[in-house]
Amino acid sequence: MDNRLQDAPDASPVRLWIIFLAFVVGLAGVLAFFWPRLDPEPVYRILSEDPKDPFIEFSAETPLSFEFDVPQPDVDGVYMRVLYGDINHRILARARNLSTGEWIGESEAGFGLEAWLPLTQIPQQGQRLRVELSILESPAGLPGMLKRSKYEPSTPFAMEEGSEHWDDRPLMLLHFRKPSRDVVTWLWLVPMAGFLAALRWPALTGPVLIVTGMLAVSTSLLGWQQRYANHMMHQDPDRYGLYAETLARYVTEPAAREEATQWFANYEHAYVALVPAVLSLFIMAGFSMNLAYAVLSALCTFGALLLLYHLVRRQLGLSLALALGSSLLLACHFTTLRSFARPTTDQAGLILIVWLLSLLVDRCQREHRGQYLSLSVLVFCLGMVRPPGPAYAGMAVGLFVLCDAIRLGCITGFAPSRWRSLVLAGLAILTVVAFALWVDREKQRQHPFDEVMFSIVILAALVVVSWIRLPKVLAYFKPPSRLVATLVAGGLPILLLAALWLSFGWWDNFLLAQKKSLNFAVQWKPYWFMTVSFVVVQGLFLPWLVIPWRKQARGIGMILVAWIILHTALLVAVRAPFIDRLFLPVVPAIIILAAMGLRRVETAWKLPWLANAFFILVMAANVFAMMYLVHLPGPPPRPWDHILYY
């Protein structure tokens, strides 16, 4: 790679800022359209799955019924948890609109754990519905059982007049069908066609990115709506929004400070304070918590797209097609798309990660003073934006030093000889096998770090030793100002983070978070890891196979691979559940590596159409997978739901 920024006017900072400001205007329009149409909270804030939950029986002679007022428009189905006493059971579920007197839904269900009642007519908001359950067939004469919730419903259930067999807490959900979902699905064809058009008319690059961002916001909001309609915890995952509201109350209401202080002490993620602090400013300005959260997430994600475009186009010097395709692919990637505008801290972390990768690529190519300021800001922000924050700070400094070592020739790169390649491959396989066996053995997750961490440390040490060129190591210390500047730029924010942890007692909160992680033991299995790895990597590893590792891509490719390995090892070390959104920080590195491989397809193989087709195919697969899941009726469990649950 060239050691200077490539001449690419379409990726100049001024042009990218103009695109970002135009997106802000478009974002306001998208939120103005969708926000009033998003569903309020579901029937139950907690969808209990406890086998000990109470239930009420029903049969052909004594059918069960309950009534409720439709809380919002576009209800097109009712989903109920029903237990069957007989494998040959057949039940009948019917819905009647009491406001019009018409039967608007009827379905039969066989053996299973649920009853899905689609409505043939969409009732209006405020109309009263009556749902009836009865047995059609039960050879053994056993009753059916409708599970009851232990929690108070947000929608009051009324007793059917004149009936003694009714229920006021049926475990049920309402499903909503929005016509806008179909429209959004087909509108995704626009950026895909726009990608091809921008290759012929580069002036369309900005509009294509803006339209893609607006569609990603729409899709993410619809997906979020579908999830929190089933699980209330999706309204505010990990309670960071509540953290922001409590911070705002602490500042604006002196009388509430004692209560807020007590809440901070008992909140397991109090040390992840950056996003809640920013959100609290919006809340104090009059924004609702969820709206402020959605705006911040959307702005951070779109900013990450523009940073990635700048990295691939100007820093790596790749073509317009590869730069635009990489940005669109990051927007459309299932993991990004699902949380593009979703209320989580993941998107604030994403823009910092892309900024970090941009800094590391720049450091591999050249050295200048501005990089130290960027390193300081990144180390501090990364330390407060995600749960394993202090580890991110250390990783950023370590990779920064590694970039210097690569640029100065202290490290040779991937597998300098064939025998070393075979040894490292064997060690990697043994490490993975040991990890899988250890995970299966540790059913209760007692947090013994020894086996996994020992394997990772030994493997990493062998890899580094195999790469080091000892005669070149001394070049890193000449002049010594380089090492001193790096230690100061990385050390000062780490010391500031340590002071904050000591001042606010965040170590106790961290221990609470580790204790809470025991609740996710079921998500910490090899099966989950393999499934989520497929969702995150997809087919993007295929272009890696043609990357010229021994040539210009060696140093930058090493940094990107090191980031992927370090982040994955970190998730293993802290016992994080294997769910897709926790792997979001590695997605930009995966996409950049794919773009580096497609460069060879585009130039050496002279097949640019193949690279373009690859982008279109992967984008379409991710978008329609996401929209298909948005359309799915009813709540979990589903075979793939461990990917979506959190």
N, C-alpha and C positions, 0 to 999 in steps of 0.2 A: 504494500500500500504506500501511496505517496505520503510524505511527512507533512504535508500542508493541506489546508482545506481546499476541496475541489471547487472549481468555478461553476456554481450551480445557482443562478439567480432565482430559480423557482423555490429554492430552499433557504433564501436569505432571511435573517432574523426579522427584518422589517416586514417582508411579505407574510411570514408566518404569524406575526402579531396581528396583521390586518385580518388574516383568516380566523384567528382566535376571536377577535372582537366581533366579526360577522357571525361566528357561531354563538356568541353570547346572545345576540339578538334573536337568532333562530331558536335557541334554548328557551328564551322567554315565551315565544309563541307555542312551542311544544308543551311546556308546562301549563300555559294558560288553557290549552285545549284538553289535556289529559287529567290535570289535577282534580278538577271538579267531578270527573267521571270515575275516579278511583274508588274502590269499595271501602266503606268504613270497616271497623273491626269485625271479625267473624262472630258466629253465634256464641262460641266459647273461646275464652282467651287461651285455654290449655285444652288440647285434644288428648285426654287421658287414654292410655292404652293399658292400664293396670288390669290384669285378669281378675282382680278382686273387686272391680267396679260393680256396683249394684245393677240389677236388670229387672225388667217387668215382663211377665209372660203374656202371650196372646195365643188364641186358637181360632178355629172356624166358628165355634159357638160364642166366644168372647173376643171379638176383634179389638184391637188397640187403636186409639185415635188421639191425635193432638192437633191443636189449632194455633196459628200464629199470624200476625199481621206482617205482610211483606215489607221488610225494612228498607228496600231500595229497588230500583228498576232492574230489568234484565236478568231476573232469576229464571233459569231454564232447567233446573233440576234440584232434587233433594237426595242427599247421600246419607244413609243410615247404617249404623253398626248393628247387625242382627246376628244372633247366635242360633244355631239349629240343633235341636236335640236328636234329629234323625237324618241320616245321610240321604234318605229318599224324600226329604221335605220339599214341598213346593209352596212358596208363599206368594200372596198377592198384595201389592202395594198400589194404592190409588190416591189421587189428589183431587180435591174439589174446591173450586173458587166459590166461597160462600157469598161473595158480593154479587156474583152473577148467577149462582146456582148451577153452573156447568161443571162437569167432570173434565179436567184438563190434563190428566195424566194417569197411566195405568201400566204396570209392568209386573212380570213374574220373575221370580228368582229361585234357583235351585240351591243345592248345598254350597255353603261358603260362609264368609264372615261379613258380608255387606249386602245392602240392597240399594240399587241405583234406580231412582224414579225420575225419568226425564219428563218434562212438561211439554205438551203439544201446543199450549198457548202461553205466552209470556204475560204473567199477571202484572197489573200496575202497582206502583208503590202505595202502600196503605191498605190494599185489599186483603181480606182474610182468607187464608187457605186452611183446609182440613186435610190431614194425611191419615189414612187408615191402613192398618196392617192386619192381615188374617191368613189363616192356613188354608191352602187349596187341597193339599194332599199330605198325609202323614200316616203311612201304614202302621207305624208303631203307636200311634195316638199320642205322641209327645208334643208339647207346645213349642212355639217359637219364643225367642227371648230378645227383646230390644234392650241394648245396653243404655244405662242412664249415666249422666255426668255427675261428678261430685261437685262441680262448680256452677255458680250462678250464670245463667245465659244472659247475653246482652239483648236478646229478643225475647220478651215475655211470652210464655206459652199459656194459652187459655184452655179451660176445660170445655169440652163439647157439651152444649146445653142438653140436659136430660140424661147424660151418660155417666156411669160410675167407673168405667174402665178407660182411663185416660192417663196421660203422663205429662208432667210439667218440666222435665229435664231430659228429653230424648237426646241421645248422642248422635247428632246429625250436623250436616253442613249444607250450606246453600251454594250452588254453583252458578256462576254468572257468565253469560256469553255476550261479548262485546262485538258488534259488527266491525268496529275499528281494527280488531285483531286480523281479520281477513285482509283488510286494506293494507295494513302495515306489512303483512307477509309478502304480498305481491309488489309492494313498493320497493322491496329490496332488489328487485331487478334493475332499478334505476342506477344505483351506484355500481353494480356489476357491469352494466352497459357503459356507464360513465367512465369506468376504469379503462375500457378499450378506447373510448373516444378521446380521453386525455392523452393517450399515447400518440394520437395523431395531431391533436390540438392541445399542447401543454398548458395553455391558458385556462383550461377546464379543471386543472388540478385542484385549485382552491375550492370551487363549487362542489366538486366530487367529495372532497373531505368534509365539507360542511354538511352536505346532504347525508352522508354516511353517519356523521355524528348525531344528527337529529333523529335518524331512523334508529340508531343504536339506543338513544335515550328512550324513544317510544317503546321499543322492544323490551328494554330492561324494566321500564315501569310496568308494562303488562305482565312480564314474568314475575316481578315482585308482587304485584297484585294477586296473581294466582297463588303464590306461595303463602302470603300472609292471610289470605282468605281461608286457608287450610290450617295454618299454624301461626298463632299470634306472635310467636317469638320472632318471626320474620319482619314484624313491624320495626323492631329495634334490636337487631342481633347483638348479643353481648352487652346490651344496655349502655352503649356509648352515648346515645341520644339522651337518655336519662341523666347520664353523667354531665352532659352539656347543660341540661336544664337545671341541674343542681348547682353547677358552677354559676350560672346566671342568677339563680336565686341567692346564692351566697354573696354575690356582689351587690345586688339591688335590694335585698331584704335583710337588714342587719339582725332582725329578730329570728331569722331562720338559720343563722350561721352555726349555732351549736348543733342543731339537727343535721345540717349539711356536713359538718365536720365528722360527725358520727357515721354518716352514710359513706363518706370517703374512706374511713378507716376499715369499713366492712366490705368495700367493693373490690373485687379481685383484680380488676384491670385499671386501678387508679393510676398506675405508673405509665399507662398509655394515654398521655394527657394532651398531645398536640392537637388532634382533630377535635376532641371535645372543647378545648379552649377556643379554637377558631369558631366552632359551631355556637358557642355561648355568645360570641359577639353578634352573630346573626339573630339569635334568639332575643338578646337585649334590644336589637334594632326593630323587633316586632315580627320576625319571621316565625312560623310554626317550626317545630323541631324537624319533622319529616321533610318539609319543603326545603329548609336550609340544608339538610343532609343530602337530599337529591341534587340540589344545585351544586354543592361542593363536590360531590362524587362525579357529576357530569363534567364539570370544569377541569377537574384533575385528570380524568381519563382522556378527554380531548387534548389537553395539554401534553399528555404522554404520547398520543398519536403524532402530534407535531414534532415533538422531540425525537421520536423514532425516525420520522421522515428526514429530519435534519441530519441525524446520525448516519443513516444509510446513504443518503444522497450526497452530502458534503464531506463528512468525515471519512467514510469508506469509499466515496467516489463511484458508487454503483449507478446504474442507469435509472432514468425516471420511472420505468416500468417496475423495477425491483423496489425502489423507494416507496412509490405509491402503493404497490401491491402489499408490501410489508405493513404499512400503516393501516390499510383497509383490513388486512388479515388480523392485525391486533384488535381492531374494533369488532370484527365479526367472530373472533375466537370465542368458543362457547363459554369459557371461563370468564373472559372479559365482558362479553355481551350480557351474561346473566347478572353481572353486578355493575354495569356501566353507570347507571344512575341510582343504584340500590343503596339504601342507608347502611353502609359498612365503612370501616376505615381502610379497606383494601385499596380503594382507588387513590387515596392520598399516598399510600405506600407505593402504588404503581408508578406515579409520576416521579417520585424520588428514586425508584430503582432504575428507570430509564435515564434519568439524569446521571445517576452513578455510572451506568454502562457507558454513557456518552463521555463522562470524565475519564473513565479507564481507557477507552479507545483513544481518546486524545492524548493521554499520558503515554500510551504505547508508541505513538507517532512522534511526539515532540514534548518539550518541557518549557513551561512558562509560569510566571508567578501567580496568575489568576487561578491556576488549578488548586493552589493551597487554600484559597478562600472558599472555593467550591467544596473542597474536601471537608473543611471545618463545618460548613453549613449542613452538609449531608450527614456527617457523623452525628451531629446533635439532633437533627430532625429524624433520622432513621432510628435513633435511640429512643424516641418518644412516639413513634407513629404506629408500631406494630408490637404485639406482645413480646416476642424475643428481641426487643430493641437493642439492649446492650451488646448482644452477640452480633447484630447487624453492624453496629459501630466498629467493633473489632475486625469484622470481615472486610469492611470498606477500607480501613487502613492497611490491612494485610495485602489486599489486592492492589492497592495503590503502590506499595513497595514492589510487588511482583511485576507490575508494569515497568517500573524502572529497571528491574533486573532483566526483563526481556529486551527492553530497548538498548541496554548497554552490553548485551551479549553474555550476561552471567548465566543464562539458562538457554539450553539449545532448542527445546521444544518437544513435540510429541515423539516418543519412541525413537531415539537416535539410531538404534540398530535393531536387527530382527530378533536377536535373542532377548533383548530387553523388552521388546513388544510382547513376546510370548510369556515372559516371566510376569509382567504387569497384568496381562490378560488373565493368567492363571490366578494371581492374587485377587484380582477383582471378582472372579467367579467364586473363589473360596469365601470371600467376604460376604457376598450376597447370600450364599448358601448358609453360612453361619448366622447371618441376620435372620433369614427365614425360619431356621430351626429355633433360634432363640425367641422369636416373636411367638411361635406356636407354644413354646414351653411356658412362657410368662403369661399365663391366663389372667392373673389378677393384677398385673402391672405394678410390681412392687418398687419400680424405679431403680433397679440395679443397672447402673450405667456401664459397668466394667466391660462386659463382653463386646457390645456394639462399639463403644467408644474406643476400646483397645484396638479392635479390628480397623476402624476408620483411621486412627492415628498411625498405626503401623503402615497401612497402605499409602496414606498421604506422605509419610516420611520416605518410603521407598521410591515413590514417584518423584519427589523433589530431588532426592539424592541422584537418581538416574538422569535427571535433567541438568544438574549443576555442572558448570565448567569452572573448576576451582581457580585457575589462573585469571579468570575474568572477574571473580568476585570482588577483588580489591578495587576494581574500577568503580564500583558502586560508592565507595567511600572517598572518592576524589571528584570534586571537592567535598569536604565534610559538611558544607552548608546545605547540601541536598538532604542528607539524613536528618540534620537538625531541623530544617524547615518542615519535613514530613512529620517528625515527632511532635513538633509544636502544633502544627495544623490539625493533627489527629488527636494529640493528647489533651489539649486545652478543652475541647468540647466533651471529651470523656470525663475529665475532672469536673466539669460543670454538671454533667449528668450524675456523677457520683455524689456531688453536693446536694443536688435535688433529691436523690434517693434517701440520703441521710436526713435531710431537713424534714421531708414529708413522711418518713417511715415507710417508704414503698416496698422495702424488703418483705414486710409482713403481708402486703397485698400480693406480692409475687408468690409467696408460699401458699396463700389462699388460691391463687390461680392454678398452681401445681396440684393442689388438692382437688380442685374442681375438674381438672383434666382426667381424673380417675373415672368420671362419669362417661367418658368417651372411649372406654376400653374396647367396646365392640367395633369402633371405627379404626382400630389400630391393629389390623391384620394384613397378612400378605395379599389376600384376595382384594381388599380395599385398595392397597397400594398399587396393584397391577391394574385394577379398573380405572382408578384416577389417573395413573400414568398414561393409559390409552387415551383418556379424554383430553389430557393436557398436551401430550406429544402428537397424537393422531398420526398422520402420514408425513409430518414435517421433518422427520428424521431421514427420509429418503434422499433429499438433496445433500445431506451431510456426507453421504457416501462418495460424492464426487468433488468434495472440497479439496483443493491442493494443499494439504496440511504442511508439506515440507517447504512451501514457497511463501508467497506474500501473506497468506492467511494464518501462518503458524502462530505468531504472537497473539494477535487479536482472538483467534479461535481458542487458544489456550486460556485466555482470560474468561471468555464466555463459558467454556466448559467448566472451568474452575468455579465460576459463580453458580452454575447449575448444581454441581456436586456439593459445594459448601452449603447451599440453601437446603438441599434435600437432606444432607447429614444433620443440619440444624433441626429440621422437623423431627427427625428420628430421635435426636438427643433429648429434646424437650418433651417427647411423647405427645406430639401434636396429632390430632385425629387426621386420618388420610381422607380429606375432602378437597374438592377441586379448588375452592377459592384460596386455600392456604398455599397452593402451588402457583398462584398467579404471578409472583415475582420472577419465576423462571421463564414465563411465556415470552417476554421480549427477547431474551437471549436465544431461545429456541428458534424464534422467527428470524433473527439476524443471521444465525448460522444457516438457516434454510436459504436466505437471500444470497449468502456467500456461495453456497453450492449452486444455486440457480444462475449465478453469474457465469460459471463455467459452461452451463448448458446454453446460455445466451451468447457467449463469445467464442469459446473454443469449439463447441459443437455446432454453432451457427443455427440454433433452434430456438429463437426468441418466442415463437408461438407456443412452444411446449412449456416454457416458464410462465407465460401469461395464462395458459389453460390450467396449469397447476394452481395458480392463485384463485382463479374463478371457481374451480372445482371445490377447493377446500373452503372458500368463503360460502358457497352455496350449501355445502354439507352442514356447516356450523349454524348458519342462519335458519335453515329449515328444521334442523334438529331442535333448536331453541323454540321456534314457533310451534312446532308439533307438541312440545311439552307444555307450552302455554295453553294450548287448546284442550289438554287432557282434563276430563272431568274427575272430580273426587279427589280425596286426599291419599297419602301413602297408607300402607306400604305398597310399593311397586318394585320390580326387580332392580331397577336402576336408581331407586330413590335415595340411596345412601350418598349419591353424588350431589343431589339437590337439597337434601334435608336442611343443611345449615347455610 
